[in-house]
Amino acid sequence: MDEVATKIIEILKKNMKSNPDKEIDMDTELTDLDIESLDLAVIVFDIEDTFGIEIPYDANEESGDFNTVGSVVEKVRELVSNSSDAVA
């Protein structure tokens, strides 16, 4: 697991309401993590701050981009790559 995945899993565990010792991998569904919607907003802000990116997310819309931990990791990798390309 790379640094992006490790940091995202740490952020998720920090915001889980119960069982922060639960095993989380790339296939873990976000709905299985006992994270409330307000906590999800905090998670998004935390990820943005950690990686220096802006995640296009609307809490009122279902997003196929954020079904599993792996889908979040891939989206963050993509956004980090795009932001570093813009700087270069």
C-alpha positions in Angstrom: 0.0 0.0 0.0 1.4 3.4 -1.0 1.6 6.6 1.1 -1.7 8.0 -0.4 -3.7 4.9 0.6 -2.1 4.7 4.0 -2.9 8.4 4.8 -6.5 8.1 3.6 -7.1 5.0 5.7 -5.6 6.8 8.7 -8.0 9.7 8.1 -11.0 7.4 7.7 -10.1 5.5 10.9 -9.7 8.7 12.8 -13.3 9.7 11.9 -15.1 6.3 12.4 -17.7 6.4 15.2 -17.0 2.8 16.3 -14.4 0.1 15.8 -11.4 2.2 14.6 -9.4 -1.0 14.7 -11.5 -2.5 11.9 -9.4 -3.8 9.0 -9.7 -1.5 6.1 -8.4 -2.3 2.6 -8.9 -0.9 -0.9 -12.1 -3.0 -1.4 -13.8 -1.8 1.8 -17.1 -0.1 1.1 -17.4 3.4 2.6 -20.9 2.5 3.8 -19.3 -0.2 6.0 -17.2 2.2 8.0 -19.9 3.7 10.3 -19.1 7.3 9.1 -21.9 9.9 9.4 -22.5 12.5 6.7 -21.1 15.3 8.8 -18.0 13.3 9.4 -17.7 12.7 5.7 -17.4 16.4 5.2 -14.6 16.5 7.8 -12.9 13.6 6.0 -13.1 15.4 2.7 -11.6 18.6 4.2 -8.9 16.6 6.0 -7.9 14.8 2.7 -7.8 18.1 0.9 -5.6 19.7 3.5 -3.3 16.6 3.6 -2.7 16.4 -0.1 -3.2 20.1 -1.1 -6.0 19.4 -3.5 -9.7 20.2 -3.9 -12.1 17.3 -4.1 -15.2 18.1 -6.3 -17.9 16.6 -4.0 -21.5 17.5 -3.5 -23.0 15.8 -0.4 -26.5 16.0 -2.0 -25.5 13.9 -5.0 -24.6 10.2 -5.2 -21.1 9.9 -6.5 -19.7 6.8 -8.1 -16.3 8.1 -7.4 -16.6 7.4 -3.7 -17.9 3.9 -3.2 -14.9 2.1 -1.8 -11.7 3.1 -0.1 -9.9 2.3 -3.3 -12.1 4.6 -5.4 -11.2 7.5 -3.0 -7.5 6.6 -3.2 -7.6 6.6 -7.0 -9.5 9.9 -7.2 -7.0 11.5 -4.8 -4.0 10.1 -6.8 -5.6 11.6 -10.0 -6.2 15.0 -8.4 -2.6 15.1 -6.9 -1.2 14.2 -10.3 -3.3 16.8 -12.0 -2.3 19.5 -9.5 1.4 18.7 -9.8 1.0 18.8 -13.6 -0.5 22.2 -13.4 2.5 23.4 -11.3 5.1 22.0 -13.6 
